[in-house]
Amino acid sequence: STGFVGEGTTSKLNLNGKTIFNTNDVWKNKTTINGVTEENWSLLSAKTGTLIINGDGKVAAKANDCHAADVRDGGKMIINGGHFVGNIHAVYVLEGTAEINGGTFEVIQKYPDAAKADEFVLNCNDANRKAGTAKITVKGGKFINFNPADCWAEGEHTNFVAPGYVSIGKVDESGTVYYEVVKATDNVTSTADFITAL
C-alpha cells in the first residue's frame, strides 16, 4: 500500500537510515481514504496535504513498478534528504508542488526512448505545468544521469532549478555522471562559470 498524506494535513517523515520499499506491485493498485478510491502510483504521495521528508534513508520502488514519490490534487512535498529510486520518474507531480532541497534521485526503469532514458527523473503533468498547477523547484540534491537544469521533462531544455541556484555536472569514481544543485555564488552561476572558477 502507498503512504498518502491527505487534505489539510502536514506530516513530517524522518527516513532515519531506513528503507521504504515494495516487494509486491504498487502501480495502479487502489487505495480508499475517506471514501475516495484512487490508484497508487508511488511509495509516497502528497495528496492535498503537505509531506516534509528529512533524514538519510531510501525510498526504493520495485523495478518495473512505481515511482518513488508523487504529488496530486494540490498537495505539496518538500524533500530535504533521502535517496529516491523510481521507475521512469523518481518524483512525479500531477497537480501541486514538489520542492527539492536535498537528497539523491535516480530511476531503475528507464524511459523507453534510449536517447531520453534518464530525462524524466523529475517530471510534471505537461498540461498542468503549462496551466501553472504542477510545479517542481530544485534548490539542492544529487541527480544520477539527469540534469534538472536542462532536461526533456516538459520539452527540450526544461529547467527545474530555482533562480540563484546552479546544476553542476560531475563524474564519480565509477564513471557515473551526476548533477549536483548548489546555491550560486557571485562568480558561479553556470556550469561554465564553475569550470572557470576551478
C-alpha positions as CSV (number, residue, x, y, z in Angstrom):
1,S,0.0,0.0,0.0
2,T,1.1,3.6,-0.6
3,G,1.7,6.1,2.1
4,F,-0.7,9.0,1.5
5,V,-0.7,12.5,3.1
6,G,-4.3,13.8,2.9
7,E,-6.2,17.0,2.9
8,G,-5.3,19.7,5.4
9,T,-2.5,17.7,7.0
10,T,1.1,18.5,7.3
11,S,3.3,15.4,8.1
12,K,7.0,15.0,8.6
13,L,8.8,11.8,7.7
14,N,12.3,11.2,9.0
15,L,13.8,8.4,7.0
16,N,16.3,7.9,9.8
17,G,18.5,5.5,7.9
18,K,15.6,3.2,7.0
19,T,14.4,2.0,3.5
20,I,10.8,2.2,2.3
21,F,10.4,-0.3,-0.5
22,N,7.8,-2.7,-2.0
23,T,8.1,-6.3,-2.9
24,N,4.5,-6.5,-4.4
25,D,3.4,-4.3,-7.2
26,V,2.0,-0.9,-6.2
27,W,1.4,0.6,-9.6
28,K,-2.3,1.2,-10.2
29,N,-3.4,-0.8,-7.2
30,K,-6.3,1.1,-5.4
31,T,-6.4,2.7,-2.0
32,T,-9.6,4.1,-0.4
33,I,-9.2,7.1,2.0
34,N,-12.3,8.8,3.5
35,G,-14.5,7.1,0.9
36,V,-12.4,8.2,-2.1
37,T,-10.7,5.5,-4.1
38,E,-7.6,6.3,-6.1
39,E,-4.9,4.5,-8.0
40,N,-1.5,4.2,-6.4
41,W,1.5,5.4,-8.5
42,S,4.2,5.7,-5.8
43,L,5.5,4.6,-2.5
44,L,4.8,8.1,-1.0
45,S,2.1,10.6,-2.1
46,A,1.2,14.1,-1.0
47,K,-2.4,14.3,-1.9
48,T,-3.9,17.7,-1.0
49,G,-1.7,17.8,2.2
50,T,2.0,18.6,2.8
51,L,4.6,15.9,3.3
52,I,8.1,17.0,4.5
53,I,10.8,14.4,4.1
54,N,14.0,14.6,6.1
55,G,17.0,12.4,7.0
56,D,19.1,9.8,5.4
57,G,17.4,6.7,4.1
58,K,15.9,5.3,0.9
59,V,12.6,5.3,-0.9
60,A,13.2,2.5,-3.4
61,A,10.5,1.3,-5.8
62,K,10.5,-2.3,-7.1
63,A,11.9,-2.5,-10.6
64,N,9.4,-2.0,-13.4
65,D,6.6,-0.9,-11.0
66,C,6.0,2.5,-9.5
67,H,7.6,6.0,-8.9
68,A,9.2,6.7,-5.5
69,A,7.0,9.8,-4.8
70,D,4.2,11.8,-6.3
71,V,2.1,14.9,-5.7
72,R,-1.6,15.2,-6.5
73,D,-4.7,17.3,-6.0
74,G,-2.8,20.5,-5.0
75,G,-0.6,18.7,-2.5
76,K,3.0,19.8,-1.5
77,M,6.1,17.7,-1.0
78,I,9.3,19.1,0.5
79,I,12.3,16.8,0.2
80,N,15.3,17.7,2.3
81,G,17.1,14.4,2.2
82,G,16.9,10.7,1.3
83,H,17.7,8.6,-1.8
84,F,14.7,8.2,-4.1
85,V,14.7,5.4,-6.7
86,G,11.8,5.2,-9.1
87,N,10.6,3.8,-12.4
88,I,10.6,6.3,-15.3
89,H,10.2,9.1,-12.7
90,A,11.6,9.3,-9.1
91,V,9.2,12.2,-8.4
92,Y,6.1,13.0,-10.4
93,V,3.8,16.0,-9.9
94,L,0.3,15.6,-11.3
95,E,-1.0,18.7,-9.6
96,G,0.7,20.6,-6.7
97,T,4.3,21.4,-5.8
98,A,7.5,19.5,-5.2
99,E,10.3,21.4,-3.5
100,I,13.6,19.6,-3.6
101,N,16.3,20.9,-1.2
102,G,18.4,17.8,-0.9
103,G,18.6,14.0,-1.5
104,T,19.6,11.8,-4.3
105,F,17.4,10.9,-7.2
106,E,17.5,8.2,-9.9
107,V,15.5,5.7,-11.9
108,I,15.9,2.0,-12.4
109,Q,13.4,1.5,-15.2
110,K,14.3,3.9,-17.9
111,Y,12.1,5.9,-20.3
112,P,11.5,3.7,-23.4
113,D,13.3,6.1,-25.8
114,A,17.0,5.3,-25.2
115,A,18.1,8.8,-26.2
116,K,16.0,10.1,-23.3
117,A,16.4,7.2,-20.9
118,D,17.1,9.3,-17.8
119,E,15.5,12.5,-18.9
120,F,12.4,12.2,-16.7
121,V,13.7,11.6,-13.2
122,L,11.7,14.6,-12.2
123,N,8.5,15.2,-14.2
124,C,5.2,17.2,-14.1
125,N,2.0,16.5,-15.9
126,D,2.5,18.6,-19.1
127,A,-0.9,20.3,-19.2
128,N,-0.9,21.1,-15.5
129,R,2.6,22.6,-15.7
130,K,1.6,24.8,-18.6
131,A,-1.5,25.9,-16.5
132,G,0.7,26.6,-13.5
133,T,-0.9,24.0,-11.3
134,A,2.1,21.5,-11.3
135,K,5.5,22.7,-10.3
136,I,8.9,21.4,-9.3
137,T,11.5,23.6,-7.8
138,V,15.1,22.3,-7.1
139,K,17.4,24.1,-4.6
140,G,19.6,21.1,-3.9
141,G,20.2,17.4,-4.4
142,K,22.2,15.0,-6.5
143,F,20.7,13.6,-9.7
144,I,22.1,10.5,-11.3
145,N,22.4,10.8,-15.1
146,F,19.8,13.7,-15.0
147,N,20.4,17.4,-15.2
148,P,17.4,19.2,-13.6
149,A,18.5,22.4,-15.2
150,D,18.4,21.0,-18.7
151,C,16.2,18.0,-19.4
152,W,13.3,16.8,-21.6
153,A,10.6,16.5,-18.8
154,E,8.4,19.3,-20.1
155,G,10.1,19.5,-23.5
156,E,13.7,20.1,-24.6
157,H,15.7,22.3,-22.1
158,T,13.3,22.1,-19.2
159,N,14.8,23.9,-16.2
160,F,13.5,22.9,-12.7
161,V,16.4,24.7,-10.9
162,A,15.4,27.8,-8.8
163,P,16.9,31.2,-9.6
164,G,20.0,31.7,-7.6
165,Y,21.0,28.0,-7.9
166,V,23.1,26.1,-10.4
167,S,23.4,22.5,-11.5
168,I,27.0,21.2,-11.7
169,G,27.8,18.1,-13.8
170,K,30.3,15.7,-12.2
171,V,31.6,12.1,-12.6
172,D,32.1,9.8,-9.6
173,E,34.9,7.2,-9.2
174,S,32.9,4.5,-11.0
175,G,32.3,6.8,-14.1
176,T,28.7,7.6,-13.3
177,V,27.6,11.0,-14.4
178,Y,25.6,13.0,-11.9
179,Y,24.5,16.6,-11.3
180,E,24.6,18.4,-8.0
181,V,22.5,21.5,-7.4
182,V,24.1,24.2,-5.2
183,K,23.5,27.8,-4.4
184,A,25.1,30.1,-7.0
185,T,27.8,32.5,-5.8
186,D,28.6,35.8,-7.4
187,N,31.2,34.1,-9.6
188,V,29.4,30.9,-10.3
189,T,26.1,31.0,-12.0
190,S,26.5,28.2,-14.6
191,T,28.5,25.0,-15.3
192,A,30.9,27.0,-17.4
193,D,31.5,29.5,-14.6
194,F,32.1,26.6,-12.2
195,I,34.8,25.1,-14.5
196,T,36.4,28.6,-14.9
197,A,36.4,29.0,-11.1
198,L,38.1,25.7,-10.6
